[in-house]
Amino acid sequence: MKIFRYEETDKNALLMRGVEESGVGPAVKAILADVRARGDEALFEYCERFDGAKLELLEVTREEIDAACEALDPALREAMELAAKNIRAFHSMQRREGFTIDCGNGVYMGQKVTPIEKVGLYIPGGTASYPSTVFMNAIPAQIAGCSEIVMVSPPSRSGTIAAPILAAAKLAGVTRVFKLGGAQAVAALAYGTQSVPKVDKIVGPGNAYVAEAKRQVFGLVSIDMIAGPSEILVVADGRSNPAFVAADLLSQAEHDRLASAVLVTDSMELAEKVSAEVERQLALLPREAIARASIDTYGKIIVADDLAAAVEAANVLAPEHLELCMDNPEDYLPLVRNAGSVFMGRYCPESLGDYLAGPNHTLPTSGTARFSSPLSVDDFIKKTQFTHYTKDALAGVADKIAVFARAEGLEAHARAALIRMEE
């Protein structure tokens, strides 16, 4: 890995990330329009064309889900149940309550919190199986109180969805599951079809077609985010184990050729050891070609004067995952302003957060941690304001409302307040 000194590093180079140039916009637009016009008929055709599966039903039956749960490997079931327990415990602390402010004289105002009624979860599938993604999306929605949680996932060529995904759906409280993938799945959730219910919000990761479809339907429905390539930044002191640090960097590099893995340290000795260790471990990875492309293009090691400067470099990058590999990470956490999720200490790898710890793994990428947050229960609720005034209370402010309204050239606004004083 290339080594730089922070004080001599071009900050624009530090911010450089992989960008997905998909060019799929027109194709996605056509798919969305087709599903909107033809509904299930289009979905069956796209499923056969893109997934190689000729289906008789789009919806997964209760029998299929029960069979998947029975077929689940016991060790995986145990791990999944622990993950679900931890994720549920963490997200339960995010529940929001409304409030009311009593101002006296019959005036009160406040905010009520209401779950989004219907949400759609996109879960990658086909040859892949990501039950952790089911948990991270469905459990917060269930805790929020969403009455309908609809999951879509592309089937294999045999027309099935992997058993771990279906088992996770049952554990997480998903209400309906459909064998759908790609832009057509997003279209079905956004518009509704004869089989698939229209939802109010769509969440979950996917390929370029899924991301572009979510972008195009935003406004008709809400979405969580448009996720970019994976990224990790490790801040490590000179006492860190270079093998640990290298392994953590590669845990993200193996995701995608566009992923970025960055180490910032106060030790040139550690920097050199990690660079060598990354090379050693790369040769051991089944996905070596992908990880090597990521490391060669977007990987870097930056040496800062001290750990405070290292954390400041992290704030500039605003990474999806930030590791604080040091003995006293809690001393540096207050300095962190921009990060999706922070992993603290020498024995807290990012992969712990991907699967088991409890905090959400759906995180802001591409520097958007500067202004956005991990997926949470908040993403599945909406807030409504309310206000109550009596006639006497309105009388005390009606003239001020009128002054404001007339200053903005809105006479009808002024009269709406003043007319009530004429009774």
N, C-alpha and C positions, 0 to 999 in steps of 0.2 A: 504494500500500500504506500502511496505517496505521503511524505511527511512534510508539513509546513509549520512555520512559526506564526502564532496568531497575530502578533504585532505587524508581521510582514505579509499577512494574507489579505488578498482582495476580498472584501466582504461579499461582493457579487459572486465570486467563485465559491465562497462558502455556502451561499444560498442556492447554488445550482442544483437542480433536481431533474430526474427523468420526467419527461412530459409525453403523455400518450396522444399521438396525432392519429386519431382513428379514421377520420374522413368518412364515417358511416352515417352522417346526418341524413342525406337523402334516402338511403335504404331504410333507415329506421322510420322516417316520416311515412314512407309508403306502407310499411308493415302496420304502423299505428292506424292509418286510415283504413286499411283492409280489415283489420280486426274490428274496428268501430262499425264498419259497414256490414260485415258478414258474420261476426260473432263466432260461435262455436265451429262453424264450418271452416273458417279460416284457421282456427287454432288446431284442429285436427290435421289440416294440410301442412301447416308449419311444423308440427310435431313430427310428422313423417319425413318431411324434407330435411329439417335441421338436426333432429335427434335420431332419425332412423327408426322411430317407434310408431307402429300402426296401432292406435288405441281404439278401444270400444267405448271407454269412459274416460273423461278427463279427471274426475275426482277420485281420490284414493278412498277405498272402502274401509269401513271399520275392521273388517276381517283382515285386510292387508296390514293395517297398523298393528293389530293384535299379533299377527303372525311375525311381524318384524320384531316386536318386543320379545317374543318367545325365542327368536333365533339369535338374539343379541349375545355376544360373548360375555360371560359373567364378569370377567375382569374389566371390560369396557363399561358394562352396566354399573359396576361399583364406582368407577371413576366418574361416569356421567352423573350419577346420583349425588356424589360429593360436590361436583361442579355446580349442579343445579341448586343444591342447598346453599353453597357459598354465594352464588350470584343472587339468589333470592334474598339472603340476609343483607347483603350490601345494598341492593336496590330498594329494599323495604324502608331503609332510612331516608330515601329520597321523596317519600310521599309528601304531598303539599296539602295544606288546609287553606280554606278561604279565610277571610277576615271581615269584620265590620267595625267601623269607627263611629262612635256615638258623639256627635258634636253638640248635643243639647238643642233645645228649642225645636224638637221634632225633626232635626236634620241628622240623617245617617247615610253612610256610604260604605262601599266595600267591594270585595271581589269574591266571586264564587269559582271553584275549580270543578271542571267537568271532564270526564274521560272522553277522548276521541272515540266515537262509536265503533267504526270499522277500520281496521288497519290491515295492510297487506305486507307480508314478509317475503322478500326474494332470497332464496337460499341456493347458492351454486350447487350443481349436482352433476348428473351424467356419469363421468368416470371418477369424479371427486366425491368426497363425503365429509361434510363439515358440521357435525352435530353441535360443536361449540357455537357456531354462528346462529343456530336455531335458538339456543339458550340466551345468547346475548341480545337478541332482538325480541323474542317472545316473552321472556320473563318480565322485563320492564313494562311491556304492554299489559300483561296480565295483572301486575301489581297496580298499574294505573287504573284498572277497571274497565278496559276496553271490552265491549260486549261480544265483538266478533273479531277473531284473529285468524286471518286467512293466509295460508302459506302456499307459495308456488316454488317448485323445484323441477329442473329438467329431468326427464326419465332417461334410463339407459336404453340401449337398442332393444332390450327385451321388454320394455314398457314398464319397468319397475323403478322405484326410488330406493336408494340404499337403506338397509335396515337401521343403521344408527341415526339417520336423519329422521325417519318415521318415529323411532323410539323417543328421540329427543323432543319431537313435536308433541307426543303424548305427555311426556314428563313436564313440558313447559306450558301446557294449557292451550295449545293451538286448537282452534275449533273446526277448521276445515283445511284439507290439503289437496292441491291440484298438481297434476303432472304437466307442468308447463315451464318453459325456460325462454330466455332471450327477450328481445323487444316485444314479442307477442304476449309474453306473460305480463309484462308491465302494462301493455295495452288492455289486456283483459281486466286487470285490477283497476285501471283508471276509468275505463268506460263501462265495464260490466258486460256480460254476455248472457246467453240463455242458461249457462251453467255456473259461471263465475260471478260472484257478487261484486258490485262496484264498491270500492273502499274510499276512505277519506284521506289516508296517508299511506305512502309506500316507503318501506325501509329495507335495507339489506344491500350487500355488495354484489357485483356482477361484472361481466366482461364489458368491452367497449359498447356493445349494442345495448346492454342493460343500462349503463350509465347515461348514454345518449337518450334512450327512451325516457328515463326518469327526468332528464333535463327538459325534454320536449313536453311532457305532461304536467310539469310543475306549474301551478296556477289553477289547473283543474282539480288537482289533488296536491297535498303537501308531500314533501320528500324529506329524508333525513339529511343527506349530503351527497355530493359527487366526489367519491373517493379517488385519490390518486395512488401512485405506487407506494409500497410500504417503505418505511424509513425508521432508522434508529440512530440515536446519538448517545454515546457512552461517555460520561465524565468519570475519569478514573485517576486516583492518585498513584504515586510511585510504588506503593506497597501492594498494588493489585496483582492478581495472578494473570499473566498474559494469556494463558490458555483459556481462562474463563472469559476474558474480554473478547478474544478472537472468536470464540464460540458464539457469543452474543451478537457480534457484528454479522456473522454468517447466518444467524437465525433469520435475519431479515433479507440478506442478500440472496438467499436461495428462493425467495418468493418470486422474484421478477428481475429481468435484466435491467429494468428501470429503477429498481429499489436503490435506496441510498443508505450506506452504513458509514458512520463518522465516529471517530474517537477523538476526544479532547482531553489532554492530560497535562500535568505540570512536570512530567518526567520524560526527558529525551530517551533515557534508558528503556523505560516501559514502551515508548513509541516504537523503538527499534525491535524490541522483543515481540510486540504484538504484530508488527508487520511480518516478521518471520513466521510467527505462529499461524497467522491467517493463511499464509502460503502452504504451510504443512497441512492444516486442517482442510483446506480446499480440496486437496487430492483425495480425501477420504469421503467426500460427499457424493451421493448418487446424482445430485443436481449440480455437479461441479461446473458445467458449462454456463448455466444460468447465473450461479453465484459469482463465477469469475468475471463474467461480463459486467455485472453490477459493481463489483469491487474495482475493476479496472477503470470504469467510466465515472462512477459516482462515489466511490469509496475514498476516504481521506483520513489522515491522522494529523491533528493540529496540536502543537505544543504551546501552551500558554505559560505566563510567568507564575501563576498560582491558580488555585482552585476557584477562587472568586472570579477571576478572569475567564476561566473555563466555563463556569455557569453562565457568565455574560455572553459567551460565544453561543451557548445553547439557546439563550433567549433570542439571539439574532436569527438563528436557524428555525426556532419554533417547531421542534420535531414532534412527530406522532408519538414515538416512544423515547423517553429519556431515562437513562440509568445513572444513578449516583453511586458509583462503586468506591466506597470509602468507609472508614470506621464510624464516622459521625455524620451520616447523610442528613439527619434532622437539623443540623446547624446550617446546611446550605439550602434546604427546601424553601425557606422564606425568600431566598434570592431568585427562585424560579418564577418567572412571569409568564412564559410562553411554552407550554408543553401539553400534549394530549393526556399522557399518563406517565407518572413518575415511579420508577422502581428503585427502592432504596436499600443500600447495603451491598455486601459482596455475595450474598446468597439469595438474590432476588432477580433471576433472569426474566427477560421479557416474556418468554414462553410460559412462565407461571401465570402471567396475566392473560395470555391468549386462551387458556383453558380452565384454570382451576381457582384462582385466588378469589374472584368475586367482582371486582371492578370491571367495567365494560371494556371490551376489546374493539368496539367500533369507534374509531378515533379520528380527529381532524388531521388531514395530511396536507402536504404541499405548502406548509407555512400558515395554514388557516387556524392553527392553535393560537395565533395572535388575537383572534376574535370569535372563535367557536369552541365548542365543548364536546366531550364524549357523549355518545348516545346514553340517554337516561330516562327515568320515568317522566321527566318534564317533556320529553318529545312525544308523549302519548296523552297529554292533557291539553286543555285549552282554558283560558281564563276569561271570565266575563265580569265586567264592572257593573255596579248598580248604585243608584243615588236616590235619596228621598228628601224632599223639602215640603214643609207645610206652607200655607198661604202667608202666614206671618213671616216665616223665614225668607221666602222669596221676596216679600215686600222690602226687606232690608237690603237686598242686592239688585233689585230689578233695574234701578237707574244705572248701576255700574255695568250690568250686562248690555244695556242699551248704548252706553258710551263706547264700550268695546266694539259692539256690532257695527255701529255707525262709522267708527274709525276705519273699519274694514269694508265699508260700503255695502253692508248687508242690512237694509232697513227691515226686512221681514223678520230677521233674527231679533232685532230690537223690539218689534211689535209683539212677537210671541211672548216675551217677558212682560212688557208693559200692559198688554190687554188684560192680563189676569189681575191687575190692580184696579180695574175699572168696574169690577163687580160691586 
